[in-house]
Amino acid sequence: MPPPPGIERVFRAEYGRAVAVLIRLTGDIDLAEEAVQEAFAVAAERWPAAGLPPSPAGWIITTARRKAIDRQRRESARAGHYAEALLLHPADPPATEEGPVPDDRLRLVFTCCHPALAEPAQVALTLRLLGGLTTAEIARAFLVAESTMAQRIVRAKGKIRDAGIPYRVPTEAELPDRLRPVLAVVHLVFNEGYLATGSGGEPVREELCAEAIRLGRLLAALMPDEPEVLGLLALMLLAQSRRPARTTADGALVLLADQDRGRWDRGLVAEGQGLVRRCLRINRPGPYQIQAAISAVHSDAPSAGATDWRQVVQLYDQQMALAPTPVVALHRAVAVAEVDGPGAGLALVDALDLDGHHLFHAVRADLLRRLGRRDEAALAYGAALARTRNEAERDFLRGRLHQLGAGGRSPS
């Protein structure tokens, strides 16, 4: 029998499911997180010698449930008896748990997105509980300081506790109001896996991408007439279709323009494009649908040179009208550069306030390189290098610096 997989791998694959189940059973976020973390600590001690159990997730959940019972017994005899009765009968959940959201993890996303919480707190808390992302990883996804994000998560937990927000399935009437932050959660989970922004620059965290797509499919089945749900699912599928061509065999990053499109997963491309067409028929455009449409334009082109960049610019114009952000404006500038030249794109980039974002400097560097302004390009590549921990991106930026004759140096 092969040795059991690393605890970190199992943690990433099963943490969200275990926490979701424990929260449903106990109604206590902190207790659920602590119990699951203790269960993984026990697994780290036992599994290397005993081997992988038949159901790692079931083992973790059972062990965490026992840890939660023990903890509540110690804290209060009366509370402990109630918790024990609740936790020892997980096969018989209350009838009120039956509803339109049948999956524990999806239920956790919706219940964390309660209207009493501010939207950034909803998204941050759900990322923490669902995906097991660290505070640092969530902070990078939000482009805020880690200390700011830590305070946000603590306040969100306190709000749920102090306001007595129930862990229950939203009714059909409540689902639309919860949708926007839920979609943001799913999208950020996918991006965290696809862009691999975790510490150490590990390769694509496939389990996070798979979890996000799984949740996207559940949402699409739950709300088949909501075009933004379909748009987000299409966006993720089209991005995932390019994953086999996104890196070389040794892990080097390959830009979209240089990818071997014959390696794209044509099944995912067809599914994503079909969802985009469904969105067009519904005719209620939104930001995720537009992003998916942009991705579909790229997937339609047999080569980078065949991309209809004017159509891409038009779609970005539509997105800027619906949901303008500096990051959207940055991507629009890239498309404008393909239509009107790198000078036009650079003028748009230089008007943006995104100094802390590595992609801003990387885009600016590429436009300066194309304009022949090598020294300025080297400085911009160095600035981008200083702002990313992703090793694939860092290697790519070092390569660009080397091509410019900068020898991989970054500015002091």
MIDOMAR-801595 format. One line per 2 residues: number of its first residue (from 0); their letters; for each residue y, z, x of C-alpha. Coordinates in Angstrom, 1 decimal, always signed. Each point is the difference from the previous one (the first is absolute). Example, Ala and Ser with C-alpha at 12.3 -4.5 7.8 and 13.67 -1.06 7.14 Angstrom:
BEGIN
0> AS> -4.5 +7.8 +12.3 | +3.4 -0.7 +1.4
END
This chain:
BEGIN
0> MP> +0.0 +0.0 +0.0 | +3.4 -0.9 +1.4
2> PP> +2.4 +2.9 +0.7 | +2.4 +0.9 -2.8
4> PG> +3.3 -1.7 +0.1 | +3.0 +1.8 +1.4
6> IE> +1.5 +2.7 -2.1 | +3.4 -1.7 +0.1
8> RV> -1.5 -3.2 -1.5 | -1.7 +2.0 -2.8
10> FR> +3.2 +2.0 -0.5 | +2.1 -3.2 -0.5
12> AE> -2.6 -1.5 -2.4 | -0.7 +3.0 -2.1
14> YG> +3.0 +2.4 +0.2 | +1.9 -1.4 -2.9
16> RA> -3.0 +0.0 -2.3 | -0.9 +3.6 +0.9
18> VA> +3.5 +1.3 -0.5 | +0.3 -1.8 -3.3
20> VL> -3.1 +1.6 -1.3 | +0.9 +3.5 +1.2
22> IR> +3.5 -0.3 -1.5 | -1.5 -1.0 -3.3
24> LT> -2.4 +3.0 +0.1 | +2.4 +2.6 +1.3
26> GD> +3.5 -1.2 -1.1 | +1.3 +1.3 +3.4
28> ID> +1.2 -2.5 +2.6 | +0.1 +2.4 +3.0
30> LA> -3.4 +1.5 -0.9 | -1.6 -3.5 -0.3
32> EE> +1.4 -1.2 +3.3 | -1.0 +3.2 +1.9
34> AV> -3.5 -0.1 -1.5 | -0.5 -3.6 +0.9
36> QE> +1.3 +0.5 +3.5 | -2.3 +3.0 +0.5
38> AF> -2.9 -2.1 -1.3 | +0.7 -2.6 +2.7
40> AV> +0.2 +2.7 +2.6 | -3.5 +1.1 -1.0
42> AA> -1.2 -3.6 +0.1 | +1.4 -0.4 +3.5
44> ER> -2.2 +2.9 +1.1 | -3.2 -0.9 -1.8
46> WP> -0.3 -3.8 -0.3 | -0.3 -0.9 +3.7
48> AA> -3.2 +2.1 +0.2 | -1.3 -0.3 -3.6
50> GL> +0.9 -3.6 -0.5 | +1.9 -1.8 -2.8
52> PP> -0.8 +1.3 -3.5 | -1.2 -2.5 -2.6
54> SP> +3.4 +0.2 -1.7 | +2.8 +1.0 +2.4
56> AG> +2.6 +0.1 -2.9 | -2.3 +2.1 -2.2
58> WI> -0.7 +2.4 +2.9 | +3.7 +0.4 +0.7
60> IT> +0.9 +0.6 -3.7 | -2.8 +2.5 -0.5
62> TA> +0.9 +1.9 +3.1 | +3.8 -0.1 -0.9
64> RR> -0.8 +1.3 -3.5 | -1.9 +3.0 +1.5
66> KA> +2.9 +0.6 +2.4 | +2.5 +0.0 -2.9
68> ID> -2.2 +2.5 -2.0 | -0.2 +2.3 +3.0
70> RQ> +3.7 -0.2 +0.6 | +0.9 +0.9 -3.6
72> RR> -2.6 +2.7 -0.1 | +1.7 +1.6 +3.0
74> ES> +3.5 -0.3 -1.4 | -0.6 +1.3 -3.5
76> AR> -3.2 +1.1 -1.7 | +1.3 -1.0 -3.5
78> AG> +1.3 -3.3 +1.2 | -3.2 -0.5 +2.0
80> HY> -2.3 +0.4 -3.0 | +2.0 -2.6 -1.9
82> AE> +0.0 -2.4 +3.0 | -3.7 +0.5 +0.5
84> AL> -0.8 -0.8 -3.6 | +2.1 -3.2 +0.3
86> LL> -1.2 -1.2 +3.3 | -3.7 +0.6 -0.5
88> HP> -0.1 -2.4 -3.0 | +1.6 -3.2 +1.3
90> AD> -2.4 -2.1 -2.0 | +1.5 +1.2 -3.3
92> PP> +3.8 -0.8 +0.3 | +2.2 +0.8 -3.1
94> AT> +0.1 -2.7 -2.6 | +3.7 -0.4 +0.7
96> EE> -0.9 -1.5 +3.3 | -1.3 -3.1 -1.7
98> GP> +2.7 -2.6 -0.3 | +1.4 -3.2 +1.3
100> VP> -0.2 +1.0 +3.7 | -3.8 +0.4 +0.8
102> DD> +0.2 +0.4 +3.8 | +0.9 +3.3 +1.7
104> RL> +2.0 -1.6 +2.7 | +1.9 -2.2 -2.4
106> RL> +0.6 +3.0 -2.2 | +1.4 +1.9 +2.9
108> VF> +2.5 -2.8 +0.7 | +1.2 +0.1 -3.6
110> TC> +0.2 +3.8 -0.2 | +1.9 +0.3 +3.3
112> CH> +2.5 -2.6 -1.4 | +1.2 +2.4 -2.7
114> PA> +3.6 -0.7 -1.2 | +1.0 +3.5 +1.0
116> LA> -0.3 -1.0 +3.7 | +2.5 -2.3 +1.8
118> EP> -1.6 -3.4 +0.7 | +0.0 +0.4 +3.9
120> AQ> -1.8 +3.4 -0.5 | -2.5 -1.6 -2.4
122> VA> -0.9 -2.7 +2.5 | -0.1 +2.3 +3.1
124> LT> -2.1 +2.6 -1.7 | -2.5 -2.5 -1.3
126> LR> -0.3 -1.6 +3.4 | -0.7 +3.4 +1.5
128> LL> -2.6 +0.9 -2.6 | -1.7 -3.3 -0.6
130> GG> -0.2 -1.6 +3.4 | +0.1 +3.1 +2.2
132> LT> +2.9 -1.5 +1.9 | +1.8 +2.3 +2.3
134> TA> +3.6 +1.0 -0.6 | +1.0 -2.1 +3.1
136> EI> -1.7 -3.1 -1.5 | +1.7 +0.4 -3.3
138> AR> +3.3 +0.6 +1.7 | -0.3 -3.3 +1.8
140> AF> -0.9 -1.8 -3.2 | +3.2 +1.3 -1.5
142> LV> +2.1 -0.5 +3.2 | +1.1 +3.7 -0.1
144> AE> -0.3 +2.9 +2.4 | -3.3 +1.9 +0.0
146> ST> +1.7 +3.3 -0.8 | +1.7 -1.6 -3.0
148> MA> -3.3 -1.2 -1.3 | -1.7 +3.4 +0.6
150> QR> +2.7 +1.7 -2.1 | -0.3 -2.7 -2.7
152> IV> -3.8 +0.6 -0.3 | +0.4 +3.8 -0.1
154> RA> +2.7 -0.2 -2.7 | -2.2 -2.4 -2.1
156> KG> -2.9 +2.4 +0.1 | +2.3 +2.9 -0.9
158> KI> +1.4 -1.9 -2.9 | -3.5 -0.7 -1.4
160> RD> -0.9 +3.6 +0.4 | +3.2 +1.6 -1.4
162> AG> +0.4 -2.5 -2.9 | -3.6 +0.4 -1.0
164> IP> -0.5 -3.8 +0.1 | -3.5 -0.6 -1.5
166> YR> -2.7 -2.1 +1.7 | -1.0 -2.1 -2.9
168> VP> -0.5 -3.6 -0.8 | +3.2 -1.8 -1.1
170> TE> +0.0 -1.3 -3.6 | +0.3 -3.8 -0.6
172> AE> +3.6 +0.5 -0.9 | +0.8 +1.8 +3.3
174> LP> -1.6 -2.5 +2.3 | +2.9 -2.5 +0.2
176> DR> +2.5 +2.7 +1.1 | -2.4 +1.0 +2.8
178> LR> -0.6 -3.5 +1.2 | +2.7 -0.6 +2.6
180> PV> -0.7 +2.9 +2.3 | -3.8 -0.6 -0.4
182> LA> +0.5 -3.6 +1.2 | +2.1 +1.3 +2.9
184> VV> -2.8 +2.4 +1.0 | -2.7 -2.7 -0.1
186> HL> +2.2 -2.4 +2.0 | +0.8 +2.6 +2.7
188> VF> -3.7 +1.0 +0.3 | -0.9 -3.7 +0.5
190> NE> +2.8 -0.4 +2.6 | -1.0 +3.1 +1.9
192> GY> -3.5 -1.5 +0.4 | +1.0 -3.6 +0.6
194> LA> +2.8 +0.7 +2.4 | -1.9 +2.8 +1.8
196> TG> +3.1 +2.2 +0.6 | -2.1 +3.1 +0.7
198> SG> +0.3 +1.9 +3.2 | -1.7 -1.7 +3.0
200> GE> +0.5 -3.4 -1.5 | -3.6 -0.2 -1.4
202> PV> -1.3 -3.3 -1.4 | +0.4 -0.9 -3.7
204> RE> -1.2 +3.0 -2.0 | -2.2 -2.0 -2.3
206> EL> -0.9 +2.9 -2.3 | +3.7 +0.4 -1.0
208> CA> +0.3 -3.7 -0.7 | -3.2 +0.1 -2.0
210> EA> +1.1 +3.1 -1.9 | +3.4 -1.6 -0.9
212> IR> -1.7 -3.2 -1.2 | -2.5 +2.0 -2.0
214> LG> +2.8 +2.0 -1.7 | +1.9 -3.3 -0.6
216> RL> -3.1 -1.4 -1.8 | -0.3 +3.1 -2.1
218> LA> +3.6 -0.2 -1.0 | -0.3 -3.7 -0.8
220> AL> -3.0 +0.8 -2.3 | +1.9 +2.9 -1.5
222> MP> +3.3 -2.0 -0.6 | -1.0 -3.7 +0.0
224> DE> +3.3 -1.0 -1.6 | +2.3 +1.7 +2.6
226> PE> +1.1 -2.8 +2.3 | +1.1 +2.3 +2.8
228> VL> -3.5 +1.5 +0.1 | -1.4 -3.5 +0.4
230> GL> +2.7 -0.9 +2.5 | -0.8 +2.9 +2.3
232> LA> -3.7 -0.7 -0.2 | +0.7 -3.6 +0.9
234> LM> +2.2 +1.0 +2.9 | -2.6 +2.2 +1.5
236> LL> -2.8 -2.5 -0.5 | +2.0 -2.8 +1.7
238> AQ> +0.9 +2.3 +2.9 | -3.6 +1.1 +0.3
240> SR> -1.1 -3.6 +0.1 | +1.8 -0.5 +3.3
242> RP> -1.5 +3.0 +1.7 | -2.8 -1.8 +1.8
244> AR> +2.6 -2.3 +1.7 | +2.7 +2.7 +0.6
246> TT> -1.4 +1.3 +3.3 | -2.0 -1.5 +2.9
248> AD> -3.5 +1.2 +1.0 | +1.6 +2.5 +2.4
250> GA> +2.5 +1.3 -2.6 | +3.1 -2.0 +0.9
252> LV> +2.4 -0.7 -2.8 | +0.3 -3.6 -1.3
254> LL> +3.1 -0.9 -1.9 | -0.3 -1.8 -3.3
256> AD> +1.3 -3.3 +1.5 | -2.7 +0.1 +2.6
258> QD> -3.0 +1.1 -2.1 | -3.1 -2.2 -0.4
260> RG> +0.2 -0.6 -3.7 | -3.6 -1.1 -0.1
262> RW> -0.9 +3.7 +0.6 | +1.8 +1.2 -3.1
264> DR> -2.2 +1.3 -2.8 | +0.3 -2.9 -2.5
266> GL> -1.6 +2.1 -2.8 | +2.8 +2.6 +0.2
268> VA> +2.6 -2.7 +0.3 | -1.3 -1.6 -3.2
270> EG> -0.1 +3.3 -1.8 | +3.5 +0.9 +1.1
272> QG> +1.4 -3.4 -1.0 | -1.7 +0.3 -3.4
274> LV> +1.8 +3.3 -0.6 | +3.3 -1.5 +1.0
276> RR> -0.5 -2.8 -2.6 | -0.8 +2.7 -2.6
278> CL> +3.3 +1.7 +0.9 | +1.9 -3.3 -0.4
280> RI> -1.5 -0.4 -3.5 | +1.1 +3.5 -1.0
282> NR> +3.5 -0.9 +1.2 | +1.4 +3.5 +0.7
284> PG> +0.7 -0.2 +3.7 | +0.2 +3.1 +2.2
286> PY> +0.1 +0.8 +3.7 | -3.8 +0.1 +0.6
288> QI> -0.5 -3.2 -1.8 | +2.6 -1.7 +2.1
290> QA> -1.5 +1.3 +3.2 | -3.3 -1.3 -1.1
292> AI> +1.5 -3.4 -0.8 | +1.4 -0.1 +3.5
294> SA> -3.4 +0.8 +1.5 | -1.5 -2.7 -2.3
296> VH> +2.4 -2.6 +1.4 | -1.2 +0.8 +3.5
298> SD> -3.7 -0.1 -1.2 | +0.6 -3.4 -1.5
300> AP> +1.1 -1.6 +3.3 | -2.7 -1.4 +2.2
302> SA> +2.1 +0.9 +3.0 | +3.1 +2.0 +0.8
304> GA> +2.0 -3.2 +0.5 | -0.9 -1.1 -3.6
306> TD> +1.4 +3.2 -1.6 | +2.6 -0.7 -2.7
308> WR> +2.7 +2.2 +1.5 | +2.7 -1.0 -2.5
310> QV> -2.2 +1.3 -2.7 | -0.6 +3.2 +2.0
312> VQ> +3.8 +0.5 +0.3 | +0.4 -0.6 -3.8
314> LY> -2.6 +2.7 -0.7 | +1.7 +2.4 +2.4
316> DQ> +3.3 -0.7 -1.8 | -1.7 +1.0 -3.3
318> QM> -1.4 +3.1 +1.6 | +3.5 +1.0 +1.3
320> AL> +1.3 -0.4 -3.5 | -2.7 +2.3 -1.5
322> AP> -0.5 +2.6 +2.8 | +2.4 -0.5 +3.0
324> TP> -1.0 +2.0 +3.1 | +0.9 -0.5 +3.7
326> VV> -3.7 -0.7 +0.8 | -0.1 -2.8 -2.7
328> AL> +3.2 -1.4 +1.5 | -1.6 +0.1 +3.5
330> HR> -3.0 -2.1 -1.3 | +2.4 -2.3 -1.8
332> AV> +1.9 -0.6 +3.3 | -3.3 -1.0 +1.6
334> AV> -0.5 -2.7 -2.7 | +3.6 -1.1 +0.3
336> AE> -0.5 -0.5 +3.7 | -2.8 -2.4 -0.7
338> VD> +2.2 -2.0 -2.4 | +3.4 +0.1 +1.7
340> GP> -0.8 +1.0 +3.6 | -0.2 +3.2 +2.0
342> GA> +3.8 +0.3 +0.2 | +0.3 +0.3 -3.8
344> GL> -2.8 +2.5 -0.1 | +1.5 +2.1 +2.9
346> AL> +3.3 +0.3 -1.8 | -1.8 +1.4 -3.0
348> VD> -2.1 +2.4 +2.1 | +3.0 +1.3 +1.9
350> AL> +1.7 +1.0 -3.3 | -2.9 +2.4 -0.8
352> DL> -0.1 +3.8 +0.7 | -3.6 +0.4 +1.1
354> DG> +0.3 +1.3 +3.5 | -2.9 +2.4 -0.4
356> HH> -2.4 -2.7 -1.2 | -2.0 -1.7 +2.7
358> LF> -0.4 -3.2 -2.0 | +3.7 -0.4 -0.1
360> HA> +0.2 -0.1 +3.8 | -3.1 -2.2 +0.3
362> VR> +1.4 -2.6 -2.4 | +3.4 +0.1 +1.7
364> AD> -1.7 -0.4 +3.4 | -2.0 -3.1 -1.2
366> LL> +3.2 -1.6 -1.4 | +1.8 +0.7 +3.3
368> RR> -2.9 -1.5 +2.0 | +0.1 -3.1 -2.1
370> LG> +3.7 -0.3 +0.6 | -0.6 +0.2 +3.8
372> RR> +1.8 +3.4 +0.3 | -2.8 +1.4 +2.2
374> DE> +1.7 +3.2 +1.3 | +1.0 +1.1 -3.5
376> AA> -3.4 -0.9 -1.3 | -1.6 +2.2 +2.7
378> LA> +2.2 +3.0 -1.0 | -0.9 -0.5 -3.7
380> YG> -3.8 -0.2 +0.8 | +0.4 +3.2 +2.0
382> AA> +1.7 +1.7 -2.9 | -2.8 -1.1 -2.3
384> LA> -2.6 +1.2 +2.5 | +1.6 +3.5 +0.1
386> RT> -0.2 +0.2 -3.8 | -3.7 -0.7 -0.7
388> RN> -3.1 +2.0 +0.8 | -2.4 -2.8 -1.1
390> EA> -1.8 -1.1 +3.2 | -0.6 -3.5 -1.2
392> ER> +3.7 -0.4 -0.8 | +0.9 +1.6 +3.3
394> DF> -2.3 -2.4 +2.0 | +1.5 -2.9 -1.9
396> LR> +3.6 +1.1 +0.8 | -0.9 +0.6 +3.7
398> GR> -1.4 -3.6 +0.1 | +3.2 -1.4 -1.4
400> LH> +2.0 +2.0 +2.6 | -2.3 -1.3 +2.8
402> QL> +0.6 -3.6 -1.2 | +3.7 +0.6 +0.2
404> GA> -0.4 +1.1 +3.6 | +0.8 +3.6 -0.7
406> GG> -3.2 +1.2 +1.4 | -0.7 +2.2 -3.0
408> RS> +3.0 +2.2 +0.6 | +1.8 +1.7 -2.9
410> PS> +3.6 +1.1 +0.1 | +0.7 +3.5 +1.2
END
